[in-house]
Amino acid sequence: MKRSAPVFAVLLAAAFAAAPAHADRLALWTIVHGQCVAHAEAGQGPAPCERVDLSHGEDQGVALLKDRVGVAQFLAIPTRRVTGIEDPFALNSVAPDYFAFAWSARDALAAKLGVALPREEIAIAINSEFARSQDQLHLHLDCLDKAVAAALAGDLGAFDEIWRPMAEPLKGRVYWARRVLSDDLSGVRPLELLADGVADAKAHMADESLIAVGATFAGKPGFVLLADRAELTQGGHAEDLQDHDCAVARKAP
């Protein structure tokens, strides 16, 4: 099944241009490159980042930074210039395993919340070019929205290794979904699965958004991948499926 025709980028860009301009769309890059990497290389620790992995050099490094928004939201950010989901390097086989790095940082999320969440309540999201405030690739690691978690739990039996549109919308949007069996996303490369598996996605990566949600399939650890395409009205904001207030961490007595 094909998705709807892609939105013309010029119209979409014009629509978002009408919104209030952000002061600095390279603020994340400035922080990571100018402070976190510089401090780490000088032996001064990763501050203001939580951690910086430069084990394979700066071009293949990733940093973890606490976002100003949310009680526990963290961002996984390349330490080289990568503009966003549309950047060809994001699909390069030598690019770091960004989703796996973000998933490995769940301990940072737990430390902020004071509780370790089950995998089904944690998600990693990347937004489209037209639904982001920064022009440096960043993945949002945070709690999953409670209603979204409940909807996915009820649909687990419908997911397999083929991308299909969900029968029911999430937050008003019909996402394309598939499952992957993996404990930690190592070697899964969700962006490549999106580019190669969803109709027209590779040619229009700037329009795409993607979220990976922890799951368990018949006792085996895995993930549900959800993809959406930006539109002039709504959509292209996978981060919408997260909850930066982390209601799932506030268990009923």
C-alpha positions in Angstrom: 0.0 0.0 0.0 1.3 3.4 -0.9 1.2 6.5 1.3 -0.3 9.7 0.2 1.7 11.9 -2.1 4.6 13.8 -0.4 4.0 17.4 0.6 5.8 20.0 -1.5 8.7 21.1 0.6 8.4 24.7 -0.5 4.8 25.0 0.7 5.6 23.2 3.9 8.6 25.4 4.5 6.5 28.5 3.8 3.9 27.4 6.3 6.4 26.9 9.1 8.2 30.2 8.2 5.0 31.9 9.3 5.6 30.7 12.8 7.7 32.6 15.2 11.4 32.2 14.4 13.7 30.4 16.8 16.6 32.5 18.0 19.3 30.0 17.1 18.7 26.8 15.1 22.3 25.7 15.8 22.2 26.0 19.6 22.5 22.3 20.1 25.5 22.1 17.8 27.1 25.0 19.6 26.7 23.3 23.0 27.8 19.9 21.9 30.7 20.9 19.7 31.9 24.0 21.5 31.4 22.8 25.1 30.8 19.1 25.6 33.3 17.8 23.1 35.9 20.5 23.9 35.6 19.7 27.6 35.8 15.9 27.1 38.8 16.2 24.9 40.5 18.4 27.5 39.9 15.8 30.2 37.4 18.0 32.0 34.4 15.7 31.7 31.4 16.0 29.3 29.6 19.0 30.9 27.1 20.4 30.1 26.4 17.1 28.5 25.6 14.0 30.6 28.1 11.9 28.6 30.0 12.0 25.3 31.2 8.9 23.4 34.3 9.8 21.3 35.7 6.2 21.3 35.6 6.2 17.5 36.5 9.8 17.0 34.5 13.0 16.8 33.1 12.2 13.4 31.5 9.1 14.8 30.8 10.4 18.3 27.5 10.9 20.1 26.6 13.1 23.1 23.8 12.9 25.6 22.3 16.2 26.7 19.5 16.9 29.1 16.8 18.9 27.3 15.5 22.0 28.9 12.0 20.8 28.2 10.6 17.9 30.4 11.4 16.4 33.7 13.6 13.7 32.3 13.9 14.2 28.5 17.4 13.6 27.1 18.7 14.3 23.6 21.2 12.0 21.7 23.2 14.3 19.4 26.0 13.6 16.9 29.3 15.3 17.6 29.8 16.0 13.9 27.5 18.3 11.9 24.5 16.3 10.8 21.6 18.5 10.0 18.8 16.1 10.7 16.8 13.1 9.5 17.3 14.3 5.9 21.1 14.4 6.1 22.6 11.7 3.9 25.1 10.8 6.6 22.3 9.6 8.8 21.8 6.7 6.4 25.6 6.1 5.9 26.7 2.7 7.0 29.6 4.3 9.0 27.3 6.6 10.9 27.0 5.8 14.6 24.1 3.6 15.8 22.2 6.7 17.1 19.1 4.8 18.3 21.1 2.2 20.1 23.1 4.9 21.8 19.9 6.6 22.9 18.4 3.4 24.2 21.5 2.7 26.2 21.0 6.0 28.1 17.8 4.8 29.8 19.8 4.9 33.1 20.0 8.7 32.8 16.2 8.8 32.3 15.7 6.6 35.4 18.1 8.8 37.5 16.0 11.9 36.7 12.7 10.1 37.4 13.8 8.2 40.5 12.4 5.0 39.0 13.4 2.6 36.1 10.5 2.4 33.7 9.6 -0.8 31.8 10.7 -0.8 28.2 7.1 -0.4 27.0 7.0 3.1 28.6 10.1 4.5 26.9 10.4 5.9 23.4 13.1 7.5 21.1 11.8 10.0 18.6 13.2 11.9 15.7 11.2 14.7 14.0 10.9 15.7 10.4 12.9 18.7 9.0 9.7 20.8 9.1 8.7 20.0 12.7 11.9 20.7 14.6 13.5 23.8 16.1 17.1 22.8 15.6 19.2 22.0 12.5 21.5 19.5 14.3 20.3 15.9 14.3 18.9 15.0 17.7 16.9 12.0 19.1 14.4 12.5 21.9 14.7 9.9 24.7 11.7 10.2 27.0 8.6 8.6 28.4 5.9 7.4 26.2 2.4 9.0 26.4 0.1 6.8 28.5 -2.7 6.7 25.9 -0.2 5.7 23.2 1.3 3.0 25.4 -2.1 1.6 26.0 -3.0 1.6 22.3 0.2 -0.1 21.3 -0.2 -2.7 24.0 -3.6 -3.6 22.6 -2.2 -3.9 19.0 1.0 -5.9 19.6 -0.4 -8.9 17.8 -0.9 -6.9 14.6 2.8 -5.9 14.2 5.2 -7.9 12.1 8.4 -7.2 10.1 6.5 -5.4 7.3 5.6 -1.7 7.4 1.8 -1.3 7.5 -0.6 1.5 8.4 -2.1 1.1 11.8 -5.8 0.4 12.0 -6.3 3.1 14.7 -4.8 6.6 14.8 -2.3 7.7 17.5 -2.9 11.3 18.6 -5.1 11.8 15.5 -2.5 10.5 13.0 -2.4 7.1 11.2 1.2 5.9 11.7 2.9 3.2 9.7 4.3 0.6 12.0 6.4 -2.5 12.1 8.2 -4.5 14.8 11.8 -5.5 15.3 13.0 -8.1 17.7 16.0 -6.7 19.6 17.0 -6.2 23.1 18.8 -2.9 22.6 18.5 -1.8 19.0 22.1 -2.6 18.3 22.5 -3.1 14.6 18.9 -2.5 13.9 19.4 0.9 12.2 15.7 2.1 12.3 16.4 5.0 9.9 17.6 2.6 7.2 14.5 0.4 7.8 12.3 3.4 7.3 14.2 4.6 4.2 14.2 1.1 2.6 10.8 -0.2 3.7 8.3 2.6 3.4 7.1 3.8 0.0 8.9 7.0 -1.2 10.5 7.5 2.2 14.1 7.5 1.0 13.4 10.2 -1.6 11.6 12.3 1.0 13.5 11.8 4.2 13.1 15.4 5.2 9.3 14.8 5.5 9.7 11.7 7.6 9.5 11.3 11.4 10.2 8.1 13.3 9.8 6.8 16.8 11.0 3.5 18.4 9.0 2.2 21.3 10.2 -0.6 23.6 8.0 -3.7 23.4 7.9 -7.4 24.3 6.6 -9.9 21.8 5.7 -13.4 23.2 8.3 -12.9 25.9 11.0 -11.6 23.5 12.3 -8.1 23.7 11.7 -5.8 20.8 10.5 -2.5 19.5 7.6 -1.0 17.6 8.8 1.4 15.0 6.3 4.1 14.0 6.7 6.4 11.0 4.7 9.5 9.9 5.1 12.0 7.1 4.9 15.8 7.6 1.8 17.6 6.4 0.8 21.3 6.2 -1.7 20.9 9.0 -0.4 18.3 11.5 2.0 15.4 11.4 5.7 14.9 11.1 6.2 15.3 14.8 6.9 11.8 16.3 7.8 13.6 19.5 4.0 14.1 19.9 3.7 10.5 21.0 6.0 11.2 24.0 5.0 12.7 27.3 7.6 15.2 28.6 5.8 15.3 32.0 6.3 11.5 32.3 2.8 10.6 33.6 3.7 6.9 33.3 6.3 7.4 36.0 3.6 8.5 38.5 2.2 5.1 39.5 -1.2 5.0 41.2 -0.9 4.1 44.9 
